[in-house]
Amino acid sequence: MSNRTSSNLARTLLTIAPLLALSHSAQAQAFTVLYNFSYSQGGINPYGTLLLRDGILYGTTIQGSANSTCQREEETCGTVFEFNLASRVETVRHNFAGPPDGGSPYAGLRRDAAGNLYGTTNTGGTDDDGTVFRIDPAGTESVLYSFIGTNGDGAWAGVVPDSNGNLYGATLGTTLGSRLGTVFKLHPAGDLTTLRRVGAVIGTLLLKDGELYGASIGAGAYNAGTVFRVNAETGKLTVLYNFTGGADGGIPTGSLISDPSGNLYGTATCGGSASCSGGNGVVFMLNPHTGQQTVLYAFAGAPDGTQPQGQLARDSNGNLYGATASGGENLCNGGTVGCGTVFELTPPALEGGAWAETVLHNFTGDDGYGPLGGLTLDAQGHLYGAAFWGGTSRGTGTLFEVTP
């Protein structure tokens, strides 16, 4: 996959336009725009799921940069930023510069005990095929690895560390003439091992008990995506589920999460009430031991939203929270697309009952639209997210908080 192909896939995904679950709208009592991104402040268009640590939100923007090589508004170098929830101050931690530095960081970040931040970029590096990077507490960025095309071309998924300092991640593709991406292991010394070739992966992998769980967007028996497991040491691949693109959904783009019983939860951007040519997406649960997939909710478009793309958040009561990239009650982009929603899914009181969906917020455009990266939940029940577009500064995105 060339960078041109990777860029086309990026544009496509950013515009991707039991089933008897209940839906109702209950606008949140507390929705707050925390920050409006702007060209004058550096980065614009936040994409990845936010990381929350010690009252600080960490994230990435895929465009904008104060670096002298990325001064034009159309440049896609991007930034790493932090936002202090107490002071409401945003600080750019790094301005990407493009090759040999990284560019276009789509994924969220991870932080270690020493305060180092880790992430990936879709472009940049020595061959412009993307990078894995680290930013230390002083704000110094280091490129830990530059992909060389044959072992990875473009990364939208972030990295996840293990206890030994290894980093695991996935790429969108390679330059070997195949549509397959890779699952990789980056050793502390800087050596990279390709564990397995898989379909293109957008969401960051989930590491549990030495196994990596993820979702591919275009592979599988029906070319509608899969949920898979890769052993972190041997690279053994197990396809846990093949999406059909019909009632069960298709094109899963978000990162997976799990519950204490080991069940996996995720979102698929299409399918549900119809095929991927007309469906609005689903939230699903998968038992990784039996391969049983259950659609918890199928979206209707309006007023409940369409195209859930990001990572879900789950509270201690089993409620799920997420965002839809479009749909909802309001129209944005000149009235051509729904602005998107924040939603809650509540499990049934009785086994076999329907999950209930509640729309917590309908975006208007002025408060942002198109939340693509999922939600982050704190211990007090506050939800944090980023809208890719909208806001007060030429539609360059917002940070927001929702209290259900």
N, C-alpha and C positions, 0 to 999 in steps of 0.2 A: 504494500500500500504506500503510494507516494504521499508527500506532504500535500500535493494538490488534491489527491483523493481524500486524504484526512480532512482537509479544509472543507471539501464538499460534504462529507459526512457530518461535520460539525454544523454546517448551515442547515442540513436536512433535519438533524435532531433538534435544533433550536426552533424549528417551525413545524414539527410533527403535529400536524393537525390530528354457598348457595345464592342464586341470582335474585331471590325475592327479598333482599335486604331492604330495610326501611330507611328513608331519607327525610330529613326536615332541616329547615334553616333556622339557626338561632345565632344571630350576629353577636360576636364576642362583645362582652361588656368592656373589655380592655384591649385595644389594639393601639400600638404606638409605633410611629416611624422614628427609629433611633438615629438614622443617618441617611443623608442624601449624597450619593456619589457624584462627582463632577470632574471635568477635565482639569480644572484649575487646582484640584487637590491631588491629582495623580491618577490612580486607577479608576476604571469604570467597568460596569457589567460584571458583578459578582456571580459566580456559578456554583462552586462546590459547597457541600454541607459545612456549616460553621463548627469550629472547635471551641469549647468553653472550658477555661481553666482559671480558677482564682479570680473570678469577676472580669475576665478578659475574653472577648471573642476574637478568634483568629480566623482569617479567611484569605481568599485569593480573588483577584479580578483578572479577566482574560484580556482586557484591553487597557490602554493608557499606560504611561510610564513617564517619570521625570527624567529618565535617562536621555542623554543627548542624541542617541541613535534612534529614539522612538518618540520624537516630538510631534509628528503629524497625527492628527486625530484618528486616521484610519489604521495606524500601526497597532499590532496585536501583541505587544510585548507583555503587558500585564504587571501585576504587583502582588506582593504579600503584605497584608495589613493586620493591624490589631485595633480593637475598639474597646475602650475602657467603659464598662457599664455604669460605674459610679460618676465619672467626670463627663461622660458622653463625648469623649475626645477620640478621634480616629488618627492613627499614626501609621504611615507607610514604613514597613520593615525592610522591604527590598523592592527596587525598581528593576525589572528584568530588561536586558539589553539586546536580546537576540543572540545569534551565534557569535562566539562560542558559549555564551551564557544561555540560559533557557528563555522560553517565550510561551505565552498562552497557557498559564496554569489553570486547568479546568477543575482539578480535584481539590477536595479539602485537605487539611493538614493533620499531621500527628505530632505530638510533643513527647519527649522523653523526660526522665526524672531530673536531668540536668538543665532542662529548659530549651534544648535544641528542637527546632521545628524541621519536619521532613515533608517533602512533597515531590510532585512530578510536574513536568511541563510537556505540552503536546508538540511544541516545536523548539528550535534552538539546539544548542549543543554543537559539537565539532562538525557533525554531518547534517545538522538541521532536522534530526529525526527525534528530538525530544531528550529530556534529561531526568535524572533523579537528583534532588538537591537537598542541602541542609542549611539552615540559618541558625547561627549560634546566638546566645542571649545578648551579645553585644551588637547583633544585627549584621554580622559578616556572613555572606552567602558563599557556599562552596558547592560546585558541581561534583557530585559523588560519582556520577556515571553519565556518559553520553551514548545513547543508542546508536547503532551503526547500520540500521536498516534491516539487515538480515536477521538480527535478533530482536527487533522491535522497531516499529515506525509509528511514533505518536502515542502518547499516554494520556488518557482521560481519567483513568483510575489512579487513586493515590497509592501510597505504600503503607504497610502495616508492619511494625517491628515485632520480633520475638524477644525472649529474655536473654538471648546471646548476642543481640545487636544486629542480627540479620534483618533485612528489609525485603518484604514480599510485595509484588505488584503484578500488573497486567498491562499489556499494550493493545492498541487497536488493530494493528496488523504488522506485516513485515514487507520487505521489498523483494520477496522471493516469488512473486507472481501468484500468491495465494491470498484468499480473503481471511485467512486465519491470523489471529494475534497470538500472543504468548502469555504464559504465566511464568514469572521469573523470581529468582532469589538473588539478592545483592548482598554479598558477604562484607563484613566490616573492613576487610582489606581492599575492597573496591572491585573484586572479581564478580562477574555476573554469570549465573547458571540459568539457562532456559529449562524450566522444569517440564513444560508441556506446551504444545501448540493447541490453542482453543479458538473459538469464535471471538470476534471483537468484544471486548469488555469495557463498559463505561463506569460501573460502580466499583468502589474500592472493595477488595476482598475481605472476607471475614475469616479470622484465624481462630480455630477452636480445636484444642487437643491434638495439635500437630497436623490438622487438616485445613485446607484453604477452600472456602465456599464462595462461589460467585455466580454471576449470570451473564450469558453471552447474548448479544442482541440480534444476530442474524444467522446462527448456525442451527444444527439440530435436524431431526427427521423431517420437520415441516418448514425449515428455514425461517422459523418465527422466534428462535431463541431457545436457550436451555438454562437450567440450573445445574451446576456441576460441582464436583468435589475433586481437589487435587491434593495428594499427599505432599506435605511440605519438604520431605526428604527424598522420597523416591520418584515423585512426579506422576505416580499412578493416577489416572483420570477415571472418574466415575460420573457418568451422566445420570443425574437424579431425576430429571424431568425434561421432556420435550414439549414446548408450547406448540399449539396447533394454529394459533392466530384467530381462533374462533371464540366460543363462549369462555374458554379458559384464559384468554388474553394472549398477548404476544409482544415482542420487543421489550424485554425487561431492562431498564436502564439504571435503576437505582441500586445502591448497595443493599445487601441483605442484613437483617438483624435476626436475633434468636431469642427464645424465651427459656426459662429454666428447664423445661422438658426437652429442649433441643429442637423444637419446631422452628422453621425458618419463615420469615415474613418479608414480602417485597411488593413492588409495584410493576405493572406492565403497562406500557403507554397506549396500547391499542387492544382491540378485541373486547369481549364482554357480552354486551347485548347483541353484537353483530360481529362480523369478521373484521380483520384489521383495516379493511377498506372503509369501514363505517363505524366501528366500535369506538368507545370513548376511554377504554382502559379499565384496569381492575386492580384491587388489592388482593393478594393471595397469601395463603399459608401452605407450607410444604413440610410433610413429615419425611426427613431425610433417610429414615430407616426403611419405610415402606414405599416411598415414592408417591404417596397419596397427596394430590394437590387439591386444595379447596379454595374456591373463589369466595372471599369474604364480602366483597362488595363490587358491583359493576356500575360504573358512572354513567350518568344520563346526559351530560353535557351542560344543560341549563335546567335548574339553577345550581346543581351540585358540583359542577366542574368536569373537566375532561383532561386526559393525558397526565396522569400522575407519573412524574419522572424521577423523583428524588427518594432519598432514604427516609424510612419511617422512624418515628420515635415511639417507644412503648413505656407506659408507666407501670407502677407496681400492681395496679388493679387489672392490668391486661388491656387497657385502652390503647388504641393506636392513633397516632397523629401524623398528618402528612399534608402535602400541598399539591394542587393541580396546576399545571403550567398554563392552562387556558380554561375556558368555560366559566360558569358562574353567572351571576345576574347582570354584570356590567360588561360593556364592550370597550376595547382599547384599540390602539393602532388605527385610528380613523374609523372605528366602528367595524373593523374586519375580523376581530378575534376577541373571544372572551378574555377578561383580564386575569382570571385564575382565582383560586380559593385556598383557604386553610380549612382542613376538615378534621373531625374526630370520628373514630369508629369505636363503638361500645359493644363488648361481647354480649351474647344473649344470656338472660338469667337462667334459662333452661337449656340443657344440651339438645342440639338439633334446631334451636331457634335461629332467628335471623339477627345478624349484626345490624346495629342502627347507626346510620351516618348523620352527623350534625355538621352543617357548614358554620364554622366559627368566624370566618371573615371572607367577604367578597371584596377583592381588590378593585380600585376605581381608576387607577392610572396615576393620579397625583400621589398616592401612597405606595406606588410601585405596581408592576404587573409582570407576570411570567416568573413565578418562583420555581426555579429549576433544581435546586440542590438538596431539597429535603429540609427537615427540621431538627433542632437540637433542644432537648428538654433538660431543665435544671432540677435540683432537688426540691424546689418550692413549687414546681408545676408550671413555670414560665417556659414558653416556647420561643425560640429564636430562629430566624431565617433570613434569607436574602432574596430580593426580587431582582431579576436580571435586567429588566427594563423599568421605565416609569420613574416617578419622583419629580422633584421640582427643577432638576437641572438637565433639561434636554433629554429626558428619558434614559438616564445612564444608570439607574438602579438604586435600590434602597436596602438598608438593614431594618428589620422590624421585630417587634415583640408582641406576642399574643398570650393573654392569660385566660384559659378556658373558664 
